Amino acid sequence: MVRKSYKKAIVAIAHKLIRIIYFMLSRHEPYCDPGVDYEAMSAQKNAPRWIKALKKIGKFPVTKPALA
């Protein structure tokens, strides 16, 4: 809005969104924000479930305390 009027800024943002949506739909791919690490988010979200499953089947490594 610094360089354009309010209405022109709204139209510019809408145009940018429409272009993104068009390319996503035409290429059949999900939106992937370059600033977000989706792999880390997935691991953080699912780690407790994975650890619980590993403990249940007895494959979770048990760490021994270090001797001082």
C-alpha positions as CSV (number, residue, x, y, z in Angstrom):
1,M,0.0,0.0,0.0
2,V,3.0,2.3,0.2
3,R,3.3,2.6,-3.6
4,K,-0.3,2.1,-4.6
5,S,-3.7,3.0,-3.3
6,Y,-5.6,0.7,-0.9
7,K,-7.9,-0.7,-3.7
8,K,-5.0,-1.3,-6.1
9,A,-3.1,-3.1,-3.3
10,I,-6.1,-5.4,-2.6
11,V,-6.4,-6.2,-6.3
12,A,-2.7,-7.0,-6.6
13,I,-2.8,-9.4,-3.6
14,A,-5.9,-11.1,-5.0
15,H,-4.2,-11.4,-8.4
16,K,-1.1,-13.0,-6.8
17,L,-3.3,-15.5,-4.8
18,I,-5.2,-16.4,-8.0
19,R,-1.9,-17.1,-9.8
20,I,-0.7,-19.3,-7.0
21,I,-4.0,-21.2,-6.9
22,Y,-4.1,-21.7,-10.6
23,F,-0.6,-23.2,-10.8
24,M,-1.2,-25.4,-7.8
25,L,-4.4,-26.8,-9.4
26,S,-2.9,-27.1,-12.9
27,R,0.2,-29.0,-11.6
28,H,-1.8,-31.1,-9.1
29,E,0.6,-30.3,-6.3
30,P,0.1,-29.0,-2.8
31,Y,1.2,-25.5,-1.7
32,C,4.7,-25.6,-0.2
33,D,5.8,-22.4,1.6
34,P,9.6,-22.1,1.1
35,G,9.9,-20.5,4.6
36,V,8.4,-23.5,6.4
37,D,10.2,-26.7,7.2
38,Y,7.3,-29.2,6.8
39,E,9.5,-32.2,7.5
40,A,10.5,-30.8,10.9
41,M,6.9,-29.9,11.7
42,S,5.8,-33.4,10.8
43,A,8.5,-35.0,13.0
44,Q,7.8,-32.8,15.9
45,K,4.1,-33.6,15.7
46,N,4.5,-37.3,15.2
47,A,7.5,-38.1,17.4
48,P,5.5,-38.9,20.6
49,R,3.4,-41.4,18.7
50,W,6.5,-43.0,17.1
51,I,8.2,-43.3,20.4
52,K,5.2,-44.8,22.0
53,A,4.9,-47.3,19.2
54,L,8.6,-48.2,19.5
55,K,8.3,-48.7,23.2
56,K,5.2,-50.9,22.7
57,I,7.1,-53.3,20.5
58,G,10.3,-53.1,22.5
59,K,12.5,-51.5,19.9
60,F,13.1,-48.1,21.6
61,P,16.7,-47.8,22.6
62,V,17.3,-47.5,26.4
63,T,20.1,-45.1,27.2
64,K,22.2,-46.0,30.2
65,P,23.3,-43.1,32.5
66,A,27.0,-42.2,32.2
67,L,29.2,-43.1,35.1
68,A,30.9,-40.1,36.6
